[in-house]
Amino acid sequence: METSRITITYKSQDAAKLLVGLLGLDILFSAAHIFIFVGPGVPWTIVRELLDLDNEIALATWFATVQLFAVGAILLLTAWTNNGKNHSLPTILALGGLLFVFLSADEGGSIHERITLFMEERGLDSLLFPGNHGGWISVYAGLGLIFFLLAGLYLRRPLRRMWQQFTRESLIVLGGFGAIALGAVGFEIISYLFLRSGSTTGLYHLEVAIEEFLEMAGASIILYATLEIAAALCSEESAEPSRPRS
C-alpha cells in the first residue's frame, strides 16, 4: 500500500523574506513598548497590557512562544524525514528540536519564573539576585553545563559533521543563541542589579524592550537557519546543504 507524501517547496529567498518579516515584527513589538511606557503612552489599558513586553500574558509572549515551537517542530520533523545519508544528524536535530519545544513551553508556561518562586519559598536566597529575582539562571546554567559536557563526550562526531555540512547555518544559529543569551541573561542581570528599585522606571522599560527584542530576534534568526537546514535535508534531490538554493 503506497502512502501519499506531502511536500512543501520554498526557496532560500522565501526564507530570507520570512526572516525580514519576523525581524520587522520584533522591532514593532519593541518600539510599541518604548512608545507606551517610555514615550507618550496610550490611554487604553487593554492596549498597554497586550503590548507590554514585561507582561507574561501579552501578544509578544504568544509570538515568542510560537517562534520557539516552530523551530522545535521543524527540527523534529527534519530529523524524522530527511532524505540524505546523514545518519548521525537526526540525533542532533532531534535534541535541538526537543530543546526548542521546552523553550517554547518555558516561554508560554512561565517555567523559569516558577523555578525562582520555588527557590524563594524554600529559602534559597544565596541563589537569588536582589529582590528575590533570577533564581532560574543558576539552575539553567547548571543544566547547560551538564549538557555541554555530555555533548562533548557523546556527540562530537555528529556535531563535527553538522558543522562541516552546515557551516553557514551553524554560524547563524550560534549568532541567534548569542542574541537570546545576551537578552535573557545579560540584560536580565543588569535589570536585577540596577533597574528594579522603582527610581529608574524609564530606563527599566528601555531595558525590557532591548532584552525582549534580542530574545525574539535571536529566535527569528534561528528559525531562518532551521528552514535552510530543513530545505537541504528534506529535498527530493538530497541537495548539498550549503549550496545556494534558488
C-alpha positions in Angstrom: 0.0 0.0 0.0 1.5 3.3 -1.1 1.4 6.2 1.3 0.9 9.7 -0.1 3.6 12.2 0.8 3.0 15.9 1.4 5.9 18.2 0.3 6.3 21.9 0.9 8.7 23.7 -1.5 10.2 27.0 -0.9 13.3 29.0 -2.0 16.1 30.5 0.0 14.7 33.9 -1.0 11.4 32.9 0.7 13.2 32.0 4.0 15.1 35.3 3.8 11.8 37.2 3.3 10.3 35.5 6.2 13.3 36.5 8.3 12.9 40.1 7.3 9.2 40.0 8.2 9.9 38.4 11.6 12.6 40.9 12.4 10.1 43.6 11.4 7.6 42.3 14.0 10.4 42.1 16.6 11.2 45.7 16.1 7.5 46.7 16.0 6.8 45.0 19.4 9.9 46.6 21.0 9.1 50.0 19.5 5.5 49.8 20.8 6.7 49.0 24.3 9.0 52.0 24.3 6.3 54.3 22.9 3.8 53.2 25.5 6.0 53.0 28.6 8.9 55.5 27.9 7.3 57.8 25.3 3.9 59.5 25.1 1.9 56.3 26.0 -1.7 55.4 25.2 -4.9 55.9 27.2 -6.3 52.4 26.7 -5.4 49.8 29.4 -6.1 46.9 27.1 -3.5 48.1 24.6 -0.9 48.6 27.3 -1.5 45.1 28.6 -1.4 43.5 25.2 1.8 45.3 24.1 3.6 45.2 27.5 6.8 43.2 26.9 7.1 42.7 30.7 3.7 41.0 30.8 3.6 37.2 30.6 0.1 37.4 29.1 0.7 39.5 26.0 0.9 39.4 22.2 4.7 39.3 22.3 4.7 36.4 24.6 2.4 34.4 22.3 4.6 35.4 19.3 7.8 34.3 21.0 6.2 31.0 22.1 5.1 30.3 18.5 8.5 31.1 17.1 10.3 28.8 19.5 7.8 26.0 18.9 8.2 26.4 15.1 11.9 25.9 15.4 11.5 22.8 17.6 8.8 21.3 15.3 10.8 21.9 12.1 13.9 20.3 13.7 12.0 17.2 14.9 10.3 16.8 11.5 13.6 17.2 9.7 15.2 14.5 12.0 12.3 12.2 11.1 12.0 12.7 7.4 15.4 13.8 6.0 16.3 12.0 2.8 20.1 12.2 2.9 22.7 9.7 4.0 23.5 11.8 7.1 22.6 9.1 9.6 24.3 10.8 12.5 22.5 14.2 12.1 19.0 13.1 13.2 20.2 12.8 16.8 21.4 16.4 16.8 18.3 17.6 15.1 16.0 15.7 17.5 17.8 17.0 20.5 17.7 20.5 19.2 14.0 20.1 18.5 13.3 18.9 22.0 15.3 21.8 23.4 13.2 24.4 21.5 10.0 22.7 22.4 11.0 23.1 26.0 12.0 26.7 25.5 8.6 27.3 23.9 6.9 25.7 27.0 9.1 27.7 29.3 8.1 30.9 27.5 4.4 30.1 27.4 4.1 28.5 30.8 6.5 30.7 32.7 8.5 27.8 33.9 11.6 29.8 34.8 9.6 32.2 36.9 8.1 29.3 38.8 11.6 27.9 39.5 12.5 31.3 41.0 9.4 31.3 43.1 10.1 27.7 44.3 13.6 28.7 45.3 12.3 31.8 47.2 9.8 29.7 49.1 12.5 27.2 50.0 14.7 30.0 51.4 17.5 29.5 48.8 18.4 33.2 49.0 22.0 32.7 48.1 21.0 31.6 44.6 18.7 34.6 44.0 19.5 38.2 42.9 18.5 41.2 44.9 14.7 41.4 45.3 14.5 37.6 45.0 14.8 37.5 41.2 16.6 35.3 38.7 16.9 32.0 40.6 16.3 30.2 37.3 19.7 31.5 35.9 21.8 29.3 38.2 19.6 26.3 37.5 19.6 26.7 33.8 23.4 27.4 33.8 24.0 24.2 35.6 21.8 22.2 33.2 23.6 23.9 30.3 27.0 22.9 31.7 25.9 19.3 32.1 24.5 19.3 28.5 27.7 20.6 27.0 29.9 18.1 28.9 27.7 15.2 27.8 27.7 16.6 24.2 31.5 16.8 24.3 31.7 13.2 25.4 29.0 11.5 23.2 28.1 13.9 20.3 31.4 15.0 19.0 31.1 13.2 15.7 27.5 14.4 14.9 28.4 17.9 15.9 31.5 17.9 13.7 29.5 16.6 10.8 26.8 19.2 11.4 29.5 21.9 11.4 31.1 20.6 8.3 27.9 20.3 6.2 26.1 23.3 7.6 28.9 25.7 8.5 26.9 28.8 7.4 23.7 27.7 9.1 25.6 26.7 12.2 27.1 30.2 12.5 23.7 31.7 12.1 22.3 29.5 14.8 25.2 30.4 17.1 24.5 34.1 16.4 20.9 33.6 17.3 21.7 31.8 20.5 24.1 34.6 21.4 21.4 37.2 20.9 19.0 35.2 23.1 21.6 34.7 25.8 22.5 38.4 25.8 18.9 39.4 26.2 17.6 36.6 28.6 20.7 36.6 30.8 22.9 39.6 30.2 20.3 42.4 30.2 18.2 40.5 32.7 21.0 40.5 35.2 21.5 44.2 34.6 17.9 44.8 35.4 18.1 42.7 38.6 21.1 44.6 39.9 20.4 48.2 38.9 16.9 48.8 37.5 14.3 47.3 39.8 14.4 49.8 42.6 11.5 51.8 41.1 13.5 55.0 40.7 14.6 54.4 37.1 11.3 53.4 35.5 12.1 54.8 32.0 15.5 53.0 31.9 13.9 49.8 33.2 11.3 49.8 30.4 14.0 50.6 27.8 16.0 47.6 29.1 12.9 45.4 28.8 12.4 46.5 25.2 16.1 45.7 24.3 16.0 42.4 26.3 12.9 41.1 24.6 13.9 42.3 21.2 17.2 40.3 21.5 15.3 37.2 22.5 12.7 37.5 19.8 15.3 38.4 17.1 17.5 35.5 18.2 14.6 33.1 17.7 13.8 34.6 14.3 17.4 34.2 13.2 17.5 30.5 14.4 14.1 29.8 12.7 15.6 31.1 9.4 18.7 28.8 9.7 16.4 25.9 10.6 14.4 26.4 7.5 17.6 26.4 5.4 18.7 23.1 7.0 15.3 21.5 6.5 15.3 22.5 2.9 18.6 20.8 2.3 18.0 17.6 4.2 14.4 17.0 3.1 14.6 17.9 -0.6 13.9 15.3 -3.2 17.4 15.6 -4.6 19.1 15.4 -1.1 20.9 18.6 -2.1 24.2 19.7 -0.6 23.2 21.8 2.4 25.5 24.8 1.8 24.7 25.1 -1.9 22.7 28.2 -2.8 19.0 27.2 -3.2 17.3 29.5 -5.7 
